[in-house]
Amino acid sequence: MWERHTHNYLTARDCEDLRQTGRWHDGVYHIRVSTTMTRKVFCKFIQNEAWTIVQRRFDRLIEFTKPWAIYKNGFGDAHHEFWLGNEALHLLTSSAKYVLRVDLEAADGRTAFAEYTGFSIDSEKKKYALLYERFLNDSTAGDGLFYHKGLPFTTSDNYPPGPCSDVVRGGWWFGYANPCITSNLNGNFTSGLDAILGSWYPWLNWTGLAKTEMSIRRFSIAGERK
């Protein structure tokens, strides 16, 4: 079971720092993302790996269609549904090398995952563009981010009119021409036609998802050898 209380370890910058100091209990921790920013994050410890959860959806109690400023700063509850925040993601992933893991669950209980090495989010000046080095082929969900690589993060309040504007729900790395998206984990979680707004196309086509989780794991400090 997840721990409901919050641990304070403000010298830790992510869950890997906590693991290295002997913390092994899944739960919510305070971390120091930078000298001026702290955040609550959910940490999952699996064998010798520490995963920092940056997005989670499962009960539809949080509305994910929010403006740019809210996505920049983050929202929700780290115990439940939340988005860590684009600025925190940028600060974390620009200071070290990270693996991104995407965990998906369908309405019928089936699960799948995708992993990406060298994951990072660019600065706000570059509109928090999505970057990664390589998709890992042993992933079972397929590569739902291949179309989105290098694209800027957009929300409905800063997306220009065009052929893709009708699929902009939530905040994501939306394209500007068809197919517009091959995934959108922050869109509407529905079935049928609207499932295109909350989906991972390589796994379930446009069938809606029941649960999603995005987590990152540090594997080297920037400038150090892997």
N, C-alpha and C positions, 0 to 999 in steps of 0.2 A: 504493500500500500504506500501511496505517496505521503510524505510527512506534511502536515498542514502548517506547522510553525515555520518561521523563517530564521535561518542562521546568519550571523553577521561575521563575515571574514573580509573586511574591506581592504586587506592587502592583496587579495587574490584578484586577478584580472579576468579569469574565466574558470571553468570547472576543472581544467587540467591542473591549474595551480592548486586547487583544493585537493585533488587526487595526490599530488606530490607531497602534500603535508599530512596525508593519512586520512582524508575524508572519503568515506565510501558509501554513505547513506544517501539514497535518492531523496531529493527535496529541493526547496527553494532557499537560495542563498543570496546575500548581498555581495556584489562584486564591484571592484573599481575598474571601470572601463578605461578611464584616463584620469589625469590629476584633477579634473573638474567634473567628472561624471561618474555617478554610481547607478547601479541598476539591480533589480531583483531578477534572478534567472532561476529556471528549474534545471538542476543537474541530474543526469543519469550516469551511473557508474556501471559499466559492463566489463567484467574481467579487468584487463589493464587499460581500459579506455574510459575517458571522461568526456561526455557529450553535453554541450551547452545548448539548451533548447532556445530557439529564436522565433519560432512560430508554432502555434498549436491551435487546432480547431476540432471540436467533437460534439458539442451540445447546442450549437447555433444560438447561444444566448448573447453573444457579442456581435454587433453589426460591424462588418469589415469594409463597408463602403464609406470611407472617410477621406477628408481632404489631405493635401500634401503635408501641411504642418503637423497633423496628427500622426501620419506615418513616419515623419522625420523623428518625432520624439517618442513614439511607441504608445501602446495602449493595451488595455485589458489587465488580467491578473495572472501572474506567472504560475499560480496554482491551477489555473483553468485555461481558458482561451486567451491568447495574447499575441501581440507582435512586438518584438524587442525594440524596434526603432531603427530607422535607416542610418542615423548618425552614429548610434552605438555599434551597429553592424560594420560601418565603415571604419571606425576607430579600432575595433577588435581585429578585423581581417587585414588591416594595413600594417599591423604591428607583428604579425606572425603568419605562417602558412597554415591553412585550415583545409580540412575535408568537410564538404557539405553532405549530409545524409537527409534524404526525403523519405519519410515513411507514410504509406497510404493504406487506407482500409475502405473496402467497398461496403455497400449496404448489406450484402449477404455474408459479410465476415471475412472475405478473402483479403489477404494483405500482400503488399509488394513494397520494394524499396528501390531507390536510386542513389548512387554516390558519385561525387565529383571531387577531384583533387584540385588544389590550388584555387579554392573558392575565395573570392573577395568582392566587396562592394566599393565602388569608386566614391569620390568625394561629392558633396552636394553641388559644387561647382560643375561637376561632370554628371549631375543628375542621378547620382547613386547607381550608375550603370552596373549591370551584372557581369562579372568576370569569373572564369574558371579555366583551368588548364586542360583537364581531361575527364571524360565520362568513363566510369569503370564498367567494363563489359559484363561483369558477373552480376550486375544489378538486375533485379527481376521486373522492374516497372518500365524499363525502356527509358530512353533519353527524352524527357519532356521539356528540357531546357535548351535543346540545340538551336531552336529558332530564336530564343530570347537572349542568347549570349551576345554581350556587347551592347545591348539595348538599354536606354535610360529607363529608370523607374518613372511611372506615370500614374496619376490619379485623375478622377473625373474632372477636377477643377483646374487641371493644367494640361489637359490633352487636347490637341488641336482638332477641329472638325475634319472628318475624313471617313473612308470606308470602314474603319475599325472602331469608330467612336461608339457604336451601339453595343460593343462587347466589353467596354471599359466599366467593370464593376470591381469595387475594392481597389487596391493598389498593387501593381505588378509591372513587369517589364514588357509592356504591350508593344506590338509591332505597329506599323503604319500602313500596311498593305496586306491583302490576303496571303496567308491564312490568319493573320492578326495574332493568334495565340496557338501554342501547342500544349499549354498548361496555364492554369491560374488558380493557385491554391487559396487566394484571398477573395475569390468570387462567390457567387451565390451557390449554396449547396442544395441543389434540387435535382429532380429527375426529368427526363424528357428534353424538350427543346432548350430550356434554360440551363441545362447541365453544362453547356458550353462555357458558362460563366464560372464554374467551379469544378475543374477537371484536370486530368493528366492523360492527354490523348493517346500516347503510345501504349498505355496499359488498358484503358477501358473505353477508348474512343471518347465520346462526349457523355458517357454515363456519369451521373453525379457521384461524388465521393461522400463517405460518411465521416471519416476522420483523416486529418493530416497532421504531420509534425515535421518541422524542419529543424535540424540540429547541426552544430559544427563541432569539430574536434581538432585541436591544435596538434600539429606534428613537427613544427620547428619554429624557431624565432626568425623573423625576417633578417636576412644577411648571414644566418648560420647555415651549416650544411644540414640536409635532411637526415 
